[in-house]
């Protein structure tokens, strides 16, 4: 199998996400706030998936020892730098999650639930227990549960496939649909959110997605079983994204 074969396998499901009716229904500021209150969890668990890959592909322990090969180390560290230490509109360093939090604040979206989830994890609770006892929407729980199950496999090629085809390669096409007309509809109220979306389109579409493709190719190599698992999990990641979008669409706020 190959990258192009995975792309063929997931093409139909990917198109369902990219053309999801949700985008056209974001007509009011309250709709956008609802979207952000769901989507912030995808922004957060994306960082966990990224750091899980870094743990698998590089050495994060002391004493340091050579781990993996230099090509994959470079690829993941390059992506981590861009996601964990990017720049905001004023050129200040911040992670994309922190940037999203600022966007929520500007838009008036409620971030108390995601902060509570993070506080619970910081206090030492496992993500599994947090998800089991939280009152999060079903679509959010399913999305998060899938991501952390992927991380728990400890299989770098699976994590890389989900990261690449369910996130990096998908995000630009998804966000193009969101960016359209937002600034005209809500002048001055979504500047940070629009910057976040445009930044992802620019970085992921031009650079990170290509690095991620190389990473999948490197990790699967000539092992057909790994390619099959990569395709299977890439497909599942798109399914859960579609479920998340449908969960937002079903919110009563969005008619």
N, C-alpha and C positions, 0 to 999 in steps of 0.2 A: 504494500500500500504506500501512499505518499500524501503529501499535503493536498495536492489537487484532488485526490480521491476522497479525503475527508471533506473537502469543500463541496464535492458533488453529493456526498452522503447527507450533509446537513443543509443543503441549499433550500429545500422546501420549508423546513422548520425555521431557518434563519429569516426567510422572506416573511413568514408569519409574524415574527417579532418586529422586523423593520417596517412592515406595513400595518402594524396593529392599530385598531381604531382609536386607541387611547389618545394619540397625539392630537387628533382633530378635536377632541372633546375638552382640551385644556383651554377653555374660553374665558374664565374669570380668574381673578387673583386667588380666590379661595380654591379653585381647582388646582392651580399651580402649587399652592401650599400643601394640599392633600398629596399631590404627586411627590413633593419633596419629603414629606413625612414618612412615606413608604420607601422612596428611592435611597434615602440616606443609609439604610441598612445594607444596600448593595455597595455603596461607596465604602462603608466600613469593612464588610467582610472581604471585599476586594483586596484591601490592605493586608488582611490576615492570610489570604491565599498567596499574595505576593511574598510575604515574609516566610510562609511555609515553604515556598519554593527556594527562597534564599537559604533556609536552614538545610534543605536537602542537597543543594548544589554547591554550597560553599562551606567553609569552616567558620562557625560563629562561637567556637569554644576557645578556651585558653588552657594550655599552650596551643598555639595555632599549628595545624598540620596541613599539608597539601590535600585538597579534597576535589574529587572529580577532575575535569579537565579545564584548561584555561579558557577555552572558547565559551563553555556554558557559564563559567564563573563571570566572565566579562558581560555576557548577555544579561544575566539576572541582576548583577550589580548596577549596570547601566540603567535598567528599568527602575530599580529601587530608588536610585538617586532622583530620577525624574518624578516619581510618584510621591516619595516621602519628603522631598526637599525641593519642590518646585518654587515658582515665584508667584506672588499675587499681583494685582493690578498696579501696585506701587513698587514692585520689584523686591519685596520682602520675602524671605524664605518661609515656606509653610508646606505641609502635606496637602494633598488634594482633599482629604477628609476635613482637615481644619478649614480649608477654603470653603468647603460645602457648608460647614457649620455657620460660617459668616454669611453665606448666601441665604441660609434659612433665617438667620436673625434679621437681615435686611428685608426679606420678604414677609416677615411676621409669621413664619411657620413655627410650629411647636416642636422643639427639640428635646423636651424633657424625657420622653420615653427612651430615646437612644442614649441619652446621658445616664439614665438609670441602668440600662443594660451594661454600659461600659463600667459604671461604678460597681456593679455586682461582680463583674469579671475581675476588676482590680482588687476587690475584697477577697478574692480567692475562690469564688464559686466557678464551677466548670461551665462551659458554654452549654453543655447538654442540659444541666440542671436549670440554668437560667431560661433556656428556651421552653423547657417542660413546665415551668411555673409562671411564665410571663403571660400577659394578656395581649400579646402581639396578634395582629391579624393572621389568619391561617396562611395567606399567600406569603407573608413575610417569614413566618416560621418555616414553611416549606423551602423557601429560597435559602435561608440561612442554614437550615438543617442539611441541605444538599452540599453547600459549600464546605461546611465543617466535616461532613462525612468524607468528602473528597480529600481534604487535608489529612484526615485520620488514616487514609490508606497508606500514607507514607510513600506512595509511588510517584516519583517525579514526572514521569511521562504523562500520567493521568492528570496531575495537577497542572502541568504545562498546557495540556490540551484544553482544559476548562478555562484556564487563564487566557489562552490565545483566542479560541473560537467563541467562547461565551462572554468574553470581556474585550480584550484589546482590538481584535479584528471587527467586532460587532459595534462597539461604542460609536465610532464616527458616523456610520449610517443611521444609527438610532437617533443620535443627538442632532443631526442635520434637520430631522423632522421637528424637533423641539425648538430649535433656535429661531426658526422662521417666525417673524412677526411678533415675537415676545416683547422686544424693546418698544415697538410701536404701540402695542396694546397696553403696556404697563411702564411708561417712561419713568426712569429714575428709581423704580422699585425692585428691579431684578438685575441690576447691573452686575453684581457679583455672580449671580447664578448664570447669566449669559456668558460672562468671562470664563467661568468654570466649564461650561459646555463647549465654548469655542476653543478653549485650551486643550480639551480632550480631543476634539476633532483634529486640531493641528498636530499634537504630539503623537496620539495613538495612530492616526491615519497615515502619518508620514514616516514615523520612525519606530515607535514601540511595537506596532503590529508586525513589522518586518523582523525586528529582533526576536519577537515571540515565535514567529514561524520558524526561524532558524533554530530556536531552542527546541521546539517539538521535533524537528527533523533530526537534530543531534541526539536527542534522548531516545527516540524510537529506533533510529539507525536501520539495521537490516532485520530487525525482529518483528515478524508479521503479527505476533500476538500483541505486542505493544501498540502497533498501529491500529489494530482492531479495538483494543480497549480505549485508545485515544479517541477514535471515532464515536464509540458508544457513549463515552462520558461527555464529549462535545455536544452530542445530540441532546443528552439529558440536561445539560446546562442551558441550552436554548429553550427547552420545554419549561424549565423552572422560571426563566426570564419571562416567558409568555404568561405563565401563571401569575407572576408578580404584577405584570401590566394589567391583566384581567382583573386582579384583585383591586387595583386602584380604580379601574373603570367601573367596577361594581359598587364603589362607595356612593352613598346617597347624595353626597355633595355634587358629584359629577352626573349630570342628567343626560 
